[in-house]
Every structure is written in structure tokens, then in C-alpha cells.
Amino acid sequence: MSKKKRLTAGAAKLRIWLVGQRVSQTAFAHLLGVSLPTVISYTAGRTAPTPETALKITNITGFAVETPDWLAVYTGPLSKV
């Protein structure tokens, strides 16, 4: 029996922030100083950022996505993601 990986709150909140701010993943990758595939992996919930990168995300998003969000499971409506 395989477990379905759940989306982290960090991944979901980052997706919501990017759409709400009309910031492309490419532009965000540039701001963050990482590659586009890395940002795609974060927003898909495949990987989580390092603590240092998570702090950068917190600062760039104005605390819309905080470091502990990467450890929590997203429980909000999927229509927002």
C-alpha cells in the first residue's frame, strides 16, 4: 500500500503567493538565487528548501510563507492551490 505524499503548507502557500502577486516561477527563482527546476520542485511539494533558503522565501514573500510552513501539511481548500 503506497502513501500519497501530501502537499506541505509551504508549497501551497508559495503557489498561492506567486499567483496572487503575479510573480512567475522563473522570476521567483531569480529573486531567490536558485534554478527554475528547484522552484518547481518546491511548489510541487517534491522537495523542501534548506532552512537558509526557507528564510529567504519568508523575506521575499513578506512572511506569507514562513519557515515552519515547510514542515506542516496543507489543509486548506485545494481550489486555492
HUMO-V488294 format. One record per helix or strand of 3 or more residues. SS is the DSSP state (2 for helix, 1 for strand). FROM is the first residue (numbers start at 1). TO is the last residue. If there is no record, write none. Layout:
<<SS;FROM;TO> <SS;FROM;TO>>
This chain:
<<2;9;21> <2;25;32> <2;36;44> <2;51;60> <2;67;70> <2;78;80>>
